[in-house]
């Protein structure tokens, strides 16, 4: 009986140690952002990945940025080597190859825009919490629909 308990305890400790050693390592998978709803194939789609509410939607504050070329009203941005965690994605369609989103009257974006989880934007841009999702570190796809 003692040997069975000892083996069970040893197995539990080994599994805990293995989990502790892999925690915090970058994932080997990829996060794909499937963007739809573009009104044209001109320009590029810019996807920004944010890991916290601090700086969310602010130019230059993203953890990583990816550009993709639209084709048939769709585009795919791919982020590789991300650690598992909570992220939010902001996307805009730079039809004239703009590097930052531009705003018109009343603060409405001039370009097509969207966010992960496709939150409502009727009364302004979403919070990080409204757009955030949990990424497990494997191969996952997030879908974003643009609004003009």
C-alpha positions in Angstrom: 0.0 0.0 0.0 2.9 2.4 0.8 4.5 1.8 -2.5 1.2 2.6 -4.3 0.8 5.9 -2.4 4.5 6.7 -3.0 4.1 6.2 -6.7 0.9 8.3 -6.8 2.6 11.1 -4.9 5.7 10.9 -7.2 3.5 11.0 -10.3 1.6 14.1 -9.0 4.8 15.9 -8.2 6.2 15.1 -11.6 3.1 16.4 -13.4 3.2 19.6 -11.3 6.8 20.2 -12.1 6.2 19.6 -15.8 3.4 22.1 -15.8 5.5 24.7 -14.0 8.3 24.3 -16.5 6.1 24.9 -19.5 4.1 27.8 -18.0 5.0 31.2 -19.5 6.8 29.7 -22.6 5.7 31.0 -26.0 3.3 28.8 -27.8 4.3 27.1 -31.0 0.9 27.6 -32.5 -0.5 30.6 -34.4 -3.4 33.0 -34.0 -5.2 33.8 -37.3 -7.5 36.8 -37.6 -10.0 36.3 -40.4 -11.3 39.7 -41.4 -14.4 40.1 -43.5 -16.8 42.8 -44.6 -14.4 44.9 -46.7 -15.9 47.1 -49.3 -12.9 46.9 -51.6 -9.6 45.0 -52.1 -7.6 48.2 -52.3 -4.9 49.0 -49.7 -4.1 46.8 -46.7 -5.7 45.5 -43.5 -3.9 46.4 -40.3 -4.3 44.2 -37.3 -3.1 45.2 -33.8 -2.8 42.7 -31.0 -3.1 44.1 -27.4 -2.4 42.2 -24.2 -3.9 44.6 -21.7 -6.3 47.5 -21.4 -3.3 49.9 -21.0 -2.9 51.4 -24.4 -5.7 49.5 -26.1 -6.6 51.0 -29.5 -3.8 53.5 -29.2 -1.3 53.7 -32.1 2.1 52.3 -31.3 0.9 50.7 -28.1 0.0 47.2 -29.6 2.1 44.2 -28.6 2.3 43.2 -32.2 1.0 44.4 -35.5 0.4 42.6 -38.8 -0.6 43.8 -42.2 -2.5 41.7 -44.8 -3.6 42.2 -48.4 -7.4 42.0 -49.0 -8.7 39.5 -51.5 -12.3 39.1 -52.4 -13.4 41.3 -49.5 -11.5 39.2 -46.9 -8.0 39.1 -45.4 -6.1 37.0 -42.8 -3.6 38.4 -40.3 -1.4 35.8 -38.6 0.3 36.2 -35.3 2.9 33.5 -34.6 4.7 32.5 -31.4 2.2 34.0 -28.9 2.1 32.9 -25.3 -1.2 31.7 -24.0 -3.2 34.6 -22.4 -5.9 37.2 -22.8 -5.7 39.4 -25.9 -7.8 41.9 -27.9 -7.5 42.7 -31.5 -8.2 46.0 -33.3 -8.4 46.0 -37.1 -8.8 48.7 -39.7 -8.9 48.7 -43.5 -6.3 51.2 -44.8 -7.6 51.6 -48.3 -5.1 54.3 -49.1 -2.3 52.5 -47.1 -2.7 54.8 -44.1 -0.6 53.9 -41.1 -3.1 55.1 -38.6 -6.9 55.2 -38.5 -8.4 58.6 -39.4 -11.5 60.0 -37.8 -14.2 62.2 -39.4 -17.0 64.3 -37.9 -18.1 63.2 -34.4 -15.1 60.9 -34.1 -16.4 58.2 -36.4 -13.6 56.3 -38.2 -13.2 57.1 -41.9 -11.9 53.6 -42.7 -13.5 50.2 -42.0 -12.8 49.0 -38.5 -13.5 46.1 -36.2 -12.6 44.3 -33.0 -12.2 40.8 -31.8 -15.5 39.4 -30.5 -17.3 41.9 -32.7 -18.6 44.1 -29.9 -21.2 46.8 -30.5 -19.7 50.1 -31.5 -22.9 52.2 -31.7 -22.0 54.5 -28.7 -18.2 54.5 -29.2 -15.3 52.1 -29.3 -15.3 49.0 -27.1 -13.3 48.5 -23.9 -10.5 46.0 -23.7 -12.8 43.7 -21.7 -15.5 43.8 -24.4 -13.1 42.8 -27.1 -10.8 40.5 -25.2 -10.7 36.7 -25.6 -8.7 33.8 -24.1 -6.0 32.3 -26.3 -4.9 28.8 -25.4 -1.6 28.9 -27.3 -2.6 26.5 -30.1 -3.8 27.1 -33.6 -6.9 29.3 -33.3 -8.9 31.6 -35.5 -10.6 34.8 -34.4 -13.2 36.3 -36.8 -13.6 40.1 -37.2 -16.3 41.8 -39.3 -15.5 45.4 -40.4 -17.9 48.3 -40.1 -17.9 51.4 -42.2 
